[in-house]
Amino acid sequence: MAISICGGCQHQINGNVRQCPLCGGTMSHQRPEQDKTCPRCQISMEIHHYRGYDLDQCPACEGLWLEPEEFASLTTSLDVFRDENSSPQYQKPAHVGAESYLPCASCNKVMSRQNYKAISGIQIDSCIHCGIWLDRDELQQIRNFIASGGLDKAQDRKIEKHGMAIDALDDRVSDLELMEKVLHKFKLKRILFRGF
């Protein structure tokens, strides 16, 4: 059974929970130390040193396995802008055709696939507790995307999407208010509380 540890009170909980039931803090999943297997090549991965982290890298396909904390740290704006190798000249990669889902390098369960920040065009595979699989050069592509202002663009797109949803909801509420006014125009209760 998996063990999660609270980042706040350091309480250990059996199971895969996201929040501590005692203090409400964020839980971190305790992963057993074991050799990782490349999801693509099915061979053991080797240690690759990158910006102070020991990442697991496949010697054949050069894909990288990152634990969630490593991925979060290496994809922050602060870390990217401190790196001379990050280029703001990001070009969205060509869309790759459909391919089968990959197994997790740690627990061997099927990983989910998503477009990083919805607009980057970089497809990343992730296991919710174990980590993230990046194919060759995808980590540098993500860092270039961030250096080019991609996080701001993704945030702007999200705000625009929410704004459109709010406008649509406002239209629906206006329509309902008009319908209520037409249907209940002469009801005494409505006249007393809302007027004509």
N, CA and C atoms as an extended XYZ file, in Angstrom:
588
Properties=species:S:1:pos:R:3:atomname:S:1:resname:S:1:resid:I:1 pbc="F F F"
N         0.839       -1.181        0.000 N   MET     1
C         0.000        0.000        0.000 CA  MET     1
C         0.883        1.242        0.000 C   MET     1
N         0.474        2.255       -0.714 N   ALA     2
C         1.226        3.500       -0.817 CA  ALA     2
C         1.126        4.293        0.482 C   ALA     2
N         2.170        5.061        0.745 N   ILE     3
C         2.195        5.918        1.932 CA  ILE     3
C         2.362        7.357        1.480 C   ILE     3
N         1.537        8.252        2.032 N   SER     4
C         1.643        9.676        1.753 CA  SER     4
C         2.055       10.390        3.023 C   SER     4
N         2.896       11.421        2.888 N   ILE     5
C         3.389       12.185        4.035 CA  ILE     5
C         2.948       13.640        3.892 C   ILE     5
N         2.416       14.204        4.968 N   CYS     6
C         1.955       15.583        4.956 CA  CYS     6
C         3.156       16.534        4.985 C   CYS     6
N         3.126       17.546        4.119 N   GLY     7
C         4.190       18.540        4.093 CA  GLY     7
C         4.125       19.499        5.268 C   GLY     7
N         2.970       19.588        5.931 N   GLY     8
C         2.799       20.501        7.069 CA  GLY     8
C         3.110       19.864        8.403 C   GLY     8
N         2.334       18.822        8.769 N   CYS     9
C         2.491       18.211       10.102 CA  CYS     9
C         3.323       16.931       10.067 C   CYS     9
N         3.781       16.517        8.904 N   GLN    10
C         4.620       15.327        8.717 CA  GLN    10
C         3.926       14.027        9.118 C   GLN    10
N         2.602       14.044        9.164 N   HIS    11
C         1.838       12.852        9.499 CA  HIS    11
C         1.827       11.902        8.300 C   HIS    11
N         1.960       10.603        8.565 N   GLN    12
C         1.938        9.604        7.501 CA  GLN    12
C         0.550        8.985        7.397 C   GLN    12
N         0.066        8.847        6.175 N   ILE    13
C        -1.248        8.280        5.910 CA  ILE    13
C        -1.077        7.149        4.907 C   ILE    13
N        -1.722        6.029        5.154 N   ASN    14
C        -1.726        4.945        4.179 CA  ASN    14
C        -2.696        5.292        3.064 C   ASN    14
N        -2.251        5.197        1.833 N   GLY    15
C        -3.122        5.468        0.696 CA  GLY    15
C        -2.689        6.691       -0.083 C   GLY    15
N        -3.330        6.880       -1.217 N   ASN    16
C        -3.010        7.986       -2.122 CA  ASN    16
C        -3.982        9.140       -1.911 C   ASN    16
N        -3.762        9.931       -0.864 N   VAL    17
C        -4.621       11.080       -0.602 CA  VAL    17
C        -3.859       12.353       -0.947 C   VAL    17
N        -4.596       13.409       -1.290 N   ARG    18
C        -3.946       14.658       -1.702 CA  ARG    18
C        -3.848       15.674       -0.575 C   ARG    18
N        -4.772       15.601        0.405 N   GLN    19
C        -4.747       16.535        1.521 CA  GLN    19
C        -4.759       15.775        2.829 C   GLN    19
N        -4.016       16.288        3.793 N   CYS    20
C        -3.929       15.672        5.112 CA  CYS    20
C        -5.272       15.804        5.827 C   CYS    20
N        -5.816       14.702        6.352 N   PRO    21
C        -7.092       14.787        7.067 CA  PRO    21
C        -6.961       15.471        8.427 C   PRO    21
N        -5.735       15.633        8.928 N   LEU    22
C        -5.536       16.247       10.231 CA  LEU    22
C        -5.362       17.761       10.159 C   LEU    22
N        -4.521       18.229        9.209 N   CYS    23
C        -4.260       19.677        9.160 CA  CYS    23
C        -4.644       20.313        7.822 C   CYS    23
N        -5.006       19.505        6.831 N   GLY    24
C        -5.400       20.043        5.528 CA  GLY    24
C        -4.233       20.365        4.613 C   GLY    24
N        -3.006       20.033        5.046 N   GLY    25
C        -1.814       20.305        4.235 CA  GLY    25
C        -1.722       19.392        3.024 C   GLY    25
N        -0.837       19.737        2.106 N   THR    26
C        -0.642       18.948        0.895 CA  THR    26
C         0.187       17.712        1.207 C   THR    26
N        -0.282       16.582        0.716 N   MET    27
C         0.407       15.311        0.939 CA  MET    27
C         1.383       15.045       -0.196 C   MET    27
N         2.530       14.483        0.135 N   SER    28
C         3.469       14.039       -0.890 CA  SER    28
C         3.518       12.520       -0.840 C   SER    28
N         3.455       11.928       -2.016 N   HIS    29
C         3.423       10.473       -2.133 CA  HIS    29
C         4.838        9.934       -1.946 C   HIS    29
N         5.004        8.993       -1.029 N   GLN    30
C         6.319        8.413       -0.789 CA  GLN    30
C         6.535        7.285       -1.790 C   GLN    30
N         7.528        7.480       -2.661 N   ARG    31
C         7.804        6.504       -3.704 CA  ARG    31
C         8.978        5.633       -3.290 C   ARG    31
N         8.845        4.324       -3.414 N   PRO    32
C         9.966        3.454       -3.059 CA  PRO    32
C        11.112        3.646       -4.058 C   PRO    32
N        12.329        3.628       -3.546 N   GLU    33
C        13.503        3.735       -4.417 CA  GLU    33
C        13.674        2.423       -5.174 C   GLU    33
N        13.607        2.518       -6.477 N   GLN    34
C        13.771        1.334       -7.314 CA  GLN    34
C        14.270        1.766       -8.673 C   GLN    34
N        14.819        0.826       -9.413 N   ASP    35
C        15.287        1.133      -10.754 CA  ASP    35
C        14.091        1.422      -11.639 C   ASP    35
N        14.234        2.433      -12.458 N   LYS    36
C        13.166        2.810      -13.380 CA  LYS    36
C        13.391        2.121      -14.724 C   LYS    36
N        12.279        1.784      -15.376 N   THR    37
C        12.324        1.152      -16.686 CA  THR    37
C        11.771        2.118      -17.713 C   THR    37
N        12.463        2.273      -18.816 N   CYS    38
C        12.017        3.188      -19.863 CA  CYS    38
C        10.661        2.734      -20.393 C   CYS    38
N         9.662        3.631      -20.416 N   PRO    39
C         8.333        3.260      -20.921 CA  PRO    39
C         8.333        2.892      -22.406 C   PRO    39
N         9.278        3.430      -23.164 N   ARG    40
C         9.328        3.143      -24.601 CA  ARG    40
C        10.182        1.919      -24.929 C   ARG    40
N        11.386        1.863      -24.370 N   CYS    41
C        12.346        0.811      -24.741 CA  CYS    41
C        12.318       -0.404      -23.816 C   CYS    41
N        11.693       -0.241      -22.647 N   GLN    42
C        11.610       -1.307      -21.645 CA  GLN    42
C        12.994       -1.784      -21.183 C   GLN    42
N        13.936       -0.839      -21.047 N   ILE    43
C        15.261       -1.147      -20.504 CA  ILE    43
C        15.501       -0.254      -19.293 C   ILE    43
N        16.471       -0.639      -18.462 N   SER    44
C        16.770        0.147      -17.260 CA  SER    44
C        17.345        1.505      -17.641 C   SER    44
N        16.955        2.510      -16.875 N   MET    45
C        17.441        3.861      -17.135 CA  MET    45
C        18.667        4.163      -16.290 C   MET    45
N        19.438        5.140      -16.735 N   GLU    46
C        20.658        5.553      -16.055 CA  GLU    46
C        20.464        6.958      -15.485 C   GLU    46
N        21.323        7.309      -14.522 N   ILE    47
C        21.257        8.636      -13.904 CA  ILE    47
C        21.855        9.671      -14.856 C   ILE    47
N        21.136       10.781      -15.004 N   HIS    48
C        21.571       11.903      -15.836 CA  HIS    48
C        21.529       13.148      -14.972 C   HIS    48
N        22.663       13.840      -14.833 N   HIS    49
C        22.733       15.049      -14.001 CA  HIS    49
C        22.304       16.254      -14.829 C   HIS    49
N        21.314       16.983      -14.316 N   TYR    50
C        20.805       18.158      -15.030 CA  TYR    50
C        20.424       19.227      -14.030 C   TYR    50
N        21.111       20.349      -14.051 N   ARG    51
C        20.834       21.509      -13.210 CA  ARG    51
C        20.658       21.161      -11.723 C   ARG    51
N        21.531       20.308      -11.222 N   GLY    52
C        21.515       19.947       -9.806 CA  GLY    52
C        20.601       18.795       -9.451 C   GLY    52
N        19.958       18.201      -10.430 N   TYR    53
C        19.060       17.067      -10.182 CA  TYR    53
C        19.626       15.804      -10.820 C   TYR    53
N        19.352       14.679      -10.180 N   ASP    54
C        19.702       13.375      -10.739 CA  ASP    54
C        18.451       12.797      -11.382 C   ASP    54
N        18.338       12.940      -12.690 N   LEU    55
C        17.176       12.468      -13.427 CA  LEU    55
C        17.464       11.101      -14.023 C   LEU    55
N        16.413       10.316      -14.227 N   ASP    56
C        16.560        9.024      -14.874 CA  ASP    56
C        16.428        9.227      -16.380 C   ASP    56
N        17.422        8.716      -17.137 N   GLN    57
C        17.406        8.867      -18.587 CA  GLN    57
C        17.621        7.522      -19.252 C   GLN    57
N        16.869        7.288      -20.327 N   CYS    58
C        17.021        6.053      -21.091 CA  CYS    58
C        18.268        6.185      -21.967 C   CYS    58
N        19.185        5.206      -21.905 N   PRO    59
C        20.389        5.293      -22.738 CA  PRO    59
C        20.103        5.102      -24.230 C   PRO    59
N        18.971        4.509      -24.573 N   ALA    60
C        18.659        4.261      -25.982 CA  ALA    60
C        17.915        5.428      -26.620 C   ALA    60
N        16.746        5.797      -26.089 N   CYS    61
C        15.930        6.842      -26.723 CA  CYS    61
C        16.173        8.229      -26.133 C   CYS    61
N        16.938        8.319      -25.042 N   GLU    62
C        17.292        9.563      -24.361 CA  GLU    62
C        16.088       10.295      -23.763 C   GLU    62
N        15.003        9.554      -23.496 N   GLY    63
C        13.864       10.128      -22.795 CA  GLY    63
C        14.205       10.326      -21.326 C   GLY    63
N        13.481       11.229      -20.653 N   LEU    64
C        13.756       11.544      -19.244 CA  LEU    64
C        12.555       11.228      -18.371 C   LEU    64
N        12.831       10.706      -17.187 N   TRP    65
C        11.812       10.487      -16.168 CA  TRP    65
C        12.061       11.475      -15.042 C   TRP    65
N        11.056       12.297      -14.732 N   LEU    66
C        11.176       13.292      -13.671 CA  LEU    66
C        10.102       13.039      -12.620 C   LEU    66
N        10.490       13.124      -11.361 N   GLU    67
C         9.504       13.051      -10.288 CA  GLU    67
C         8.756       14.383      -10.266 C   GLU    67
N         7.527       14.411       -9.735 N   PRO    68
C         6.722       15.642       -9.782 CA  PRO    68
C         7.432       16.879       -9.230 C   PRO    68
N         8.186       16.719       -8.144 N   GLU    69
C         8.884       17.862       -7.551 CA  GLU    69
C         9.979       18.368       -8.487 C   GLU    69
N        10.695       17.442       -9.146 N   GLU    70
C        11.743       17.834      -10.090 CA  GLU    70
C        11.141       18.580      -11.283 C   GLU    70
N        10.044       18.048      -11.817 N   PHE    71
C         9.393       18.680      -12.963 CA  PHE    71
C         8.902       20.075      -12.596 C   PHE    71
N         8.275       20.201      -11.416 N   ALA    72
C         7.758       21.505      -10.977 CA  ALA    72
C         8.889       22.517      -10.837 C   ALA    72
N        10.022       22.092      -10.292 N   SER    73
C        11.148       22.996      -10.097 CA  SER    73
C        11.804       23.394      -11.417 C   SER    73
N        11.959       22.437      -12.323 N   LEU    74
C        12.635       22.708      -13.592 CA  LEU    74
C        11.761       23.464      -14.594 C   LEU    74
N        10.473       23.593      -14.305 N   THR    75
C         9.580       24.324      -15.214 CA  THR    75
C         9.045       25.605      -14.582 C   THR    75
N         9.755       26.133      -13.602 N   THR    76
C         9.376       27.433      -13.044 CA  THR    76
C        10.016       28.535      -13.876 C   THR    76
N         9.366       29.668      -13.949 N   SER    77
C         9.910       30.810      -14.698 CA  SER    77
C        11.262       31.220      -14.144 C   SER    77
N        11.407       31.203      -12.825 N   LEU    78
C        12.653       31.612      -12.188 CA  LEU    78
C        13.825       30.753      -12.659 C   LEU    78
N        13.647       29.426      -12.662 N   ASP    79
C        14.725       28.539      -13.082 CA  ASP    79
C        15.016       28.680      -14.572 C   ASP    79
N        13.975       28.823      -15.370 N   VAL    80
C        14.150       28.939      -16.821 CA  VAL    80
C        14.906       30.211      -17.182 C   VAL    80
N        14.533       31.346      -16.578 N   PHE    81
C        15.172       32.613      -16.938 CA  PHE    81
C        16.595       32.739      -16.399 C   PHE    81
N        16.964       31.892      -15.446 N   ARG    82
C        18.351       31.871      -14.960 CA  ARG    82
C        19.252       31.031      -15.868 C   ARG    82
N        18.657       30.244      -16.745 N   ASP    83
C        19.402       29.315      -17.594 CA  ASP    83
C        19.738       29.977      -18.933 C   ASP    83
N        21.023       30.023      -19.258 N   GLU    84
C        21.460       30.623      -20.527 CA  GLU    84
C        21.033       29.806      -21.739 C   GLU    84
N        20.773       28.507      -21.541 N   ASN    85
C        20.432       27.628      -22.659 CA  ASN    85
C        18.957       27.706      -23.064 C   ASN    85
N        18.137       28.381      -22.264 N   SER    86
C        16.722       28.516      -22.611 CA  SER    86
C        16.578       29.616      -23.651 C   SER    86
N        15.946       29.272      -24.760 N   SER    87
C        15.809       30.214      -25.867 CA  SER    87
C        14.375       30.734      -25.953 C   SER    87
N        14.211       32.049      -26.081 N   PRO    88
C        12.857       32.585      -26.247 CA  PRO    88
C        12.312       32.390      -27.668 C   PRO    88
N        13.099       31.799      -28.529 N   GLN    89
C        12.680       31.544      -29.916 CA  GLN    89
C        11.987       30.186      -29.990 C   GLN    89
N        10.836       30.069      -29.356 N   TYR    90
C        10.113       28.797      -29.320 CA  TYR    90
C         9.250       28.625      -30.559 C   TYR    90
N         9.315       27.434      -31.135 N   GLN    91
C         8.443       27.097      -32.256 CA  GLN    91
C         7.655       25.852      -31.868 C   GLN    91
N         6.360       25.952      -32.005 N   LYS    92
C         5.471       24.849      -31.653 CA  LYS    92
C         5.800       23.639      -32.529 C   LYS    92
N         6.005       22.452      -31.911 N   PRO    93
C         6.331       21.264      -32.710 CA  PRO    93
C         5.142       20.787      -33.542 C   PRO    93
N         5.461       20.076      -34.602 N   ALA    94
C         4.413       19.517      -35.457 CA  ALA    94
C         3.615       18.486      -34.671 C   ALA    94
N         2.330       18.384      -34.970 N   HIS    95
C         1.450       17.430      -34.289 CA  HIS    95
C         1.840       16.004      -34.673 C   HIS    95
N         2.078       15.188      -33.672 N   VAL    96
C         2.425       13.787      -33.900 CA  VAL    96
C         1.133       12.990      -33.947 C   VAL    96
N         1.060       12.004      -34.813 N   GLY    97
C        -0.141       11.176      -34.914 CA  GLY    97
C        -0.421       10.433      -33.612 C   GLY    97
N        -1.562        9.814      -33.558 N   ALA    98
C        -1.969        9.076      -32.355 CA  ALA    98
C        -1.009        7.929      -32.086 C   ALA    98
N        -0.682        7.746      -30.819 N   GLU    99
C         0.151        6.632      -30.417 CA  GLU    99
C        -0.393        6.055      -29.119 C   GLU    99
N         0.002        4.849      -28.815 N   SER   100
C        -0.543        4.176      -27.640 CA  SER   100
C        -0.017        4.824      -26.358 C   SER   100
N        -0.795        4.661      -25.292 N   TYR   101
C        -0.395        5.205      -24.001 CA  TYR   101
C         0.750        4.383      -23.437 C   TYR   101
N         1.618        5.055      -22.686 N   LEU   102
C         2.823        4.418      -22.152 CA  LEU   102
C         2.621        3.983      -20.705 C   LEU   102
N         3.341        2.930      -20.274 N   PRO   103
C         3.283        2.537      -18.858 CA  PRO   103
C         4.203        3.426      -18.023 C   PRO   103
N         3.856        3.612      -16.771 N   CYS   104
C         4.678        4.397      -15.851 CA  CYS   104
C         6.029        3.718      -15.665 C   CYS   104
N         7.106        4.499      -15.597 N   ALA   105
C         8.450        3.958      -15.412 CA  ALA   105
C         8.651        3.410      -14.009 C   ALA   105
N         7.793        3.793      -13.079 N   SER   106
C         7.940        3.382      -11.693 CA  SER   106
C         6.940        2.297      -11.288 C   SER   106
N         5.629        2.573      -11.460 N   CYS   107
C         4.611        1.625      -10.992 CA  CYS   107
C         4.025        0.768      -12.112 C   CYS   107
N         4.364        1.064      -13.355 N   ASN   108
C         3.936        0.297      -14.536 CA  ASN   108
C         2.452        0.443      -14.882 C   ASN   108
N         1.740        1.366      -14.237 N   LYS   109
C         0.348        1.647      -14.606 CA  LYS   109
C         0.347        2.546      -15.837 C   LYS   109
N        -0.751        2.549      -16.577 N   VAL   110
C        -0.846        3.366      -17.786 CA  VAL   110
C        -0.891        4.849      -17.397 C   VAL   110
N        -0.059        5.654      -18.076 N   MET   111
C         0.007        7.083      -17.787 CA  MET   111
C        -1.007        7.852      -18.640 C   MET   111
N        -1.359        9.040      -18.180 N   SER   112
C        -2.231        9.914      -18.966 CA  SER   112
C        -1.354       10.809      -19.842 C   SER   112
N        -1.944       11.315      -20.925 N   ARG   113
C        -1.207       12.183      -21.851 CA  ARG   113
C        -1.940       13.499      -21.967 C   ARG   113
N        -1.178       14.598      -21.955 N   GLN   114
C        -1.791       15.910      -22.089 CA  GLN   114
C        -0.841       16.864      -22.788 C   GLN   114
N        -1.435       17.882      -23.388 N   ASN   115
C        -0.680       18.947      -24.038 CA  ASN   115
C        -0.242       19.903      -22.933 C   ASN   115
N         1.057       20.104      -22.755 N   TYR   116
C         1.562       20.947      -21.675 CA  TYR   116
C         0.982       22.355      -21.782 C   TYR   116
N         0.292       22.813      -20.748 N   LYS   117
C        -0.367       24.119      -20.652 CA  LYS   117
C        -1.374       24.362      -21.768 C   LYS   117
N        -1.849       23.308      -22.397 N   ALA   118
C        -2.928       23.326      -23.388 CA  ALA   118
C        -2.584       23.998      -24.713 C   ALA   118
N        -1.519       24.804      -24.780 N   ILE   119
C        -1.220       25.499      -26.036 CA  ILE   119
C         0.199       25.255      -26.553 C   ILE   119
N         1.028       24.530      -25.800 N   SER   120
C         2.436       24.398      -26.187 CA  SER   120
C         2.651       23.451      -27.365 C   SER   120
N         1.781       22.454      -27.503 N   GLY   121
C         1.978       21.443      -28.536 CA  GLY   121
C         2.898       20.321      -28.090 C   GLY   121
N         3.382       20.376      -26.861 N   ILE   122
C         4.289       19.348      -26.329 CA  ILE   122
C         3.453       18.355      -25.526 C   ILE   122
N         3.400       17.114      -25.995 N   GLN   123
C         2.612       16.079      -25.339 CA  GLN   123
C         3.451       15.413      -24.254 C   GLN   123
N         3.008       15.514      -23.003 N   ILE   124
C         3.734       14.883      -21.903 CA  ILE   124
C         2.893       13.744      -21.333 C   ILE   124
N         3.574       12.698      -20.887 N   ASP   125
C         2.923       11.544      -20.259 CA  ASP   125
C         3.183       11.640      -18.769 C   ASP   125
N         2.136       11.445      -17.960 N   SER   126
C         2.332       11.570      -16.523 CA  SER   126
C         1.554       10.528      -15.741 C   SER   126
N         2.162       10.130      -14.627 N   CYS   127
C         1.519        9.272      -13.634 CA  CYS   127
C         1.248       10.186      -12.446 C   CYS   127
N         0.042       10.206      -11.941 N   ILE   128
C        -0.371       11.193      -10.940 CA  ILE   128
C         0.517       11.203       -9.698 C   ILE   128
N         1.074       10.063       -9.315 N   HIS   129
C         1.895       10.017       -8.107 CA  HIS   129
C         3.379        9.817       -8.370 C   HIS   129
N         3.718        9.155       -9.465 N   CYS   130
C         5.114        8.763       -9.667 CA  CYS   130
C         5.956        9.805      -10.395 C   CYS   130
N         5.440       10.383      -11.477 N   GLY   131
C         6.258       11.348      -12.195 CA  GLY   131
C         5.808       11.597      -13.617 C   GLY   131
N         6.719       12.205      -14.387 N   ILE   132
C         6.434       12.642      -15.750 CA  ILE   132
C         7.476       12.075      -16.691 C   ILE   132
N         7.020       11.559      -17.823 N   TRP   133
C         7.913       11.052      -18.859 CA  TRP   133
C         7.981       12.079      -19.983 C   TRP   133
N         9.207       12.454      -20.341 N   LEU   134
C         9.433       13.375      -21.444 CA  LEU   134
C        10.328       12.708      -22.474 C   LEU   134
N         9.899       12.731      -23.729 N   ASP   135
C        10.728       12.190      -24.796 CA  ASP   135
C        11.936       13.086      -25.010 C   ASP   135
N        12.840       12.638      -25.849 N   ARG   136
C        14.083       13.353      -26.106 CA  ARG   136
C        13.802       14.825      -26.472 C   ARG   136
N        14.517       15.727      -25.838 N   ASP   137
C        14.478       17.180      -26.064 CA  ASP   137
C        13.180       17.863      -25.618 C   ASP   137
N        12.209       17.131      -25.073 N   GLU   138
C        10.959       17.778      -24.656 CA  GLU   138
C        11.143       18.686      -23.445 C   GLU   138
N        12.070       18.347      -22.540 N   LEU   139
C        12.308       19.222      -21.391 CA  LEU   139
C        12.837       20.566      -21.873 C   LEU   139
N        13.771       20.555      -22.822 N   GLN   140
C        14.295       21.812      -23.356 CA  GLN   140
C        13.220       22.566      -24.125 C   GLN   140
N        12.349       21.855      -24.830 N   GLN   141
C        11.247       22.506      -25.543 CA  GLN   141
C        10.302       23.201      -24.559 C   GLN   141
N         9.999       22.536      -23.443 N   ILE   142
C         9.131       23.131      -22.418 CA  ILE   142
C         9.797       24.380      -21.846 C   ILE   142
N        11.091       24.294      -21.573 N   ARG   143
C        11.809       25.447      -21.019 CA  ARG   143
C        11.848       26.603      -22.032 C   ARG   143
N        11.987       26.287      -23.315 N   ASN   144
C        11.958       27.331      -24.352 CA  ASN   144
C        10.561       27.946      -24.454 C   ASN   144
N         9.530       27.111      -24.316 N   PHE   145
C         8.149       27.592      -24.325 CA  PHE   145
C         7.937       28.596      -23.189 C   PHE   145
N         8.450       28.274      -22.006 N   ILE   146
C         8.324       29.169      -20.854 CA  ILE   146
C         9.120       30.451      -21.093 C   ILE   146
N        10.341       30.317      -21.640 N   ALA   147
C        11.191       31.491      -21.909 CA  ALA   147
C        10.562       32.417      -22.937 C   ALA   147
N         9.739       31.878      -23.834 N   SER   148
C         9.105       32.708      -24.871 CA  SER   148
C         7.829       33.396      -24.367 C   SER   148
N         7.530       33.230      -23.082 N   GLY   149
C         6.317       33.842      -22.518 CA  GLY   149
C         5.113       32.934      -22.622 C   GLY   149
N         5.329       31.658      -22.827 N   GLY   150
C         4.248       30.696      -23.002 CA  GLY   150
C         3.315       30.580      -21.812 C   GLY   150
N         3.852       30.714      -20.590 N   LEU   151
C         2.994       30.610      -19.408 CA  LEU   151
C         2.000       31.769      -19.361 C   LEU   151
N         2.475       32.959      -19.734 N   ASP   152
C         1.577       34.127      -19.774 CA  ASP   152
C         0.505       33.944      -20.844 C   ASP   152
N         0.904       33.418      -21.995 N   LYS   153
C        -0.059       33.187      -23.076 CA  LYS   153
C        -1.109       32.161      -22.649 C   LYS   153
N        -0.653       31.096      -21.964 N   ALA   154
C        -1.583       30.071      -21.489 CA  ALA   154
C        -2.548       30.663      -20.469 C   ALA   154
N        -2.032       31.522      -19.581 N   GLN   155
C        -2.880       32.153      -18.568 CA  GLN   155
C        -3.886       33.099      -19.228 C   GLN   155
N        -3.433       33.866      -20.231 N   ASP   156
C        -4.338       34.771      -20.947 CA  ASP   156
C        -5.451       33.989      -21.633 C   ASP   156
N        -5.087       32.864      -22.226 N   ARG   157
C        -6.091       32.040      -22.907 CA  ARG   157
C        -7.115       31.509      -21.908 C   ARG   157
N        -6.625       31.108      -20.734 N   LYS   158
C        -7.520       30.591      -19.702 CA  LYS   158
C        -8.472       31.689      -19.213 C   LYS   158
N        -7.955       32.902      -19.018 N   ILE   159
C        -8.788       34.026      -18.577 CA  ILE   159
C        -9.836       34.352      -19.633 C   ILE   159
N        -9.418       34.345      -20.901 N   GLU   160
C       -10.356       34.623      -21.994 CA  GLU   160
C       -11.465       33.574      -22.048 C   GLU   160
N       -11.075       32.318      -21.856 N   LYS   161
C       -12.054       31.224      -21.868 CA  LYS   161
C       -13.058       31.385      -20.730 C   LYS   161
N       -12.556       31.728      -19.534 N   HIS   162
C       -13.451       31.934      -18.388 CA  HIS   162
C       -14.349       33.151      -18.613 C   HIS   162
N       -13.808       34.198      -19.225 N   GLY   163
C       -14.607       35.386      -19.529 CA  GLY   163
C       -15.756       35.060      -20.469 C   GLY   163
N       -15.476       34.228      -21.491 N   MET   164
C       -16.528       33.829      -22.422 CA  MET   164
C       -17.595       32.998      -21.714 C   MET   164
N       -17.162       32.123      -20.790 N   ALA   165
C       -18.119       31.308      -20.042 CA  ALA   165
C       -18.999       32.185      -19.150 C   ALA   165
N       -18.403       33.211      -18.537 N   ILE   166
C       -19.173       34.129      -17.691 CA  ILE   166
C       -20.179       34.911      -18.529 C   ILE   166
N       -19.753       35.363      -19.719 N   ASP   167
C       -20.673       36.086      -20.615 CA  ASP   167
C       -21.846       35.202      -21.029 C   ASP   167
N       -21.565       33.941      -21.341 N   ALA   168
C       -22.628       33.011      -21.737 CA  ALA   168
C       -23.594       32.780      -20.576 C   ALA   168
N       -23.062       32.658      -19.372 N   LEU   169
C       -23.900       32.465      -18.191 CA  LEU   169
C       -24.744       33.710      -17.921 C   LEU   169
N       -24.163       34.886      -18.104 N   ASP   170
C       -24.893       36.136      -17.926 CA  ASP   170
C       -26.070       36.226      -18.909 C   ASP   170
N       -25.841       35.797      -20.149 N   ASP   171
C       -26.927       35.786      -21.138 CA  ASP   171
C       -28.046       34.847      -20.718 C   ASP   171
N       -27.681       33.685      -20.195 N   ARG   172
C       -28.699       32.721      -19.760 CA  ARG   172
C       -29.511       33.270      -18.589 C   ARG   172
N       -28.841       33.925      -17.641 N   VAL   173
C       -29.539       34.498      -16.487 CA  VAL   173
C       -30.492       35.595      -16.951 C   VAL   173
N       -30.047       36.438      -17.888 N   SER   174
C       -30.913       37.493      -18.418 CA  SER   174
C       -32.144       36.912      -19.096 C   SER   174
N       -31.942       35.840      -19.858 N   ASP   175
C       -33.065       35.176      -20.516 CA  ASP   175
C       -34.049       34.614      -19.493 C   ASP   175
N       -33.521       34.012      -18.429 N   LEU   176
C       -34.397       33.450      -17.389 CA  LEU   176
C       -35.173       34.546      -16.653 C   LEU   176
N       -34.518       35.662      -16.389 N   GLU   177
C       -35.207       36.773      -15.721 CA  GLU   177
C       -36.334       37.324      -16.595 C   GLU   177
N       -36.072       37.436      -17.888 N   LEU   178
C       -37.112       37.912      -18.806 CA  LEU   178
C       -38.276       36.932      -18.846 C   LEU   178
N       -37.967       35.643      -18.899 N   MET   179
C       -39.014       34.623      -18.940 CA  MET   179
C       -39.844       34.664      -17.665 C   MET   179
N       -39.174       34.816      -16.510 N   GLU   180
C       -39.892       34.893      -15.241 CA  GLU   180
C       -40.804       36.120      -15.218 C   GLU   180
N       -40.322       37.236      -15.727 N   LYS   181
C       -41.110       38.467      -15.737 CA  LYS   181
C       -42.358       38.312      -16.610 C   LYS   181
N       -42.204       37.672      -17.762 N   VAL   182
C       -43.336       37.475      -18.667 CA  VAL   182
C       -44.344       36.497      -18.076 C   VAL   182
N       -43.864       35.408      -17.494 N   LEU   183
C       -44.760       34.371      -16.973 CA  LEU   183
C       -45.487       34.798      -15.692 C   LEU   183
N       -44.851       35.604      -14.876 N   HIS   184
C       -45.419       35.943      -13.573 CA  HIS   184
C       -45.691       37.445      -13.430 C   HIS   184
N       -46.043       38.083      -14.518 N   LYS   185
C       -46.203       39.535      -14.516 CA  LYS   185
C       -47.219       40.044      -13.485 C   LYS   185
N       -48.346       39.371      -13.336 N   PHE   186
C       -49.394       39.885      -12.461 CA  PHE   186
C       -49.525       39.122      -11.146 C   PHE   186
N       -48.526       38.338      -10.767 N   LYS   187
C       -48.594       37.653       -9.477 CA  LYS   187
C       -48.302       38.656       -8.373 C   LYS   187
N       -49.141       38.651       -7.321 N   LEU   188
C       -49.032       39.609       -6.228 CA  LEU   188
C       -47.675       39.532       -5.524 C   LEU   188
N       -47.170       38.327       -5.301 N   LYS   189
C       -45.882       38.132       -4.615 CA  LYS   189
C       -44.756       38.813       -5.409 C   LYS   189
N       -44.767       38.655       -6.712 N   ARG   190
C       -43.728       39.251       -7.542 CA  ARG   190
C       -43.825       40.780       -7.525 C   ARG   190
N       -45.038       41.299       -7.581 N   ILE   191
C       -45.253       42.760       -7.587 CA  ILE   191
C       -44.766       43.356       -6.266 C   ILE   191
N       -45.044       42.677       -5.131 N   LEU   192
C       -44.637       43.187       -3.838 CA  LEU   192
C       -43.120       43.216       -3.674 C   LEU   192
N       -42.448       42.185       -4.142 N   PHE   193
C       -41.007       42.081       -3.914 CA  PHE   193
C       -40.160       42.688       -5.023 C   PHE   193
N       -40.656       42.740       -6.239 N   ARG   194
C       -39.815       43.231       -7.332 CA  ARG   194
C       -40.406       44.390       -8.090 C   ARG   194
N       -41.673       44.664       -7.960 N   GLY   195
C       -42.288       45.745       -8.697 CA  GLY   195
C       -42.607       45.300      -10.115 C   GLY   195
N       -43.175       46.216      -10.906 N   PHE   196
C       -43.529       45.863      -12.289 CA  PHE   196
C       -42.289       45.772      -13.142 C   PHE   196
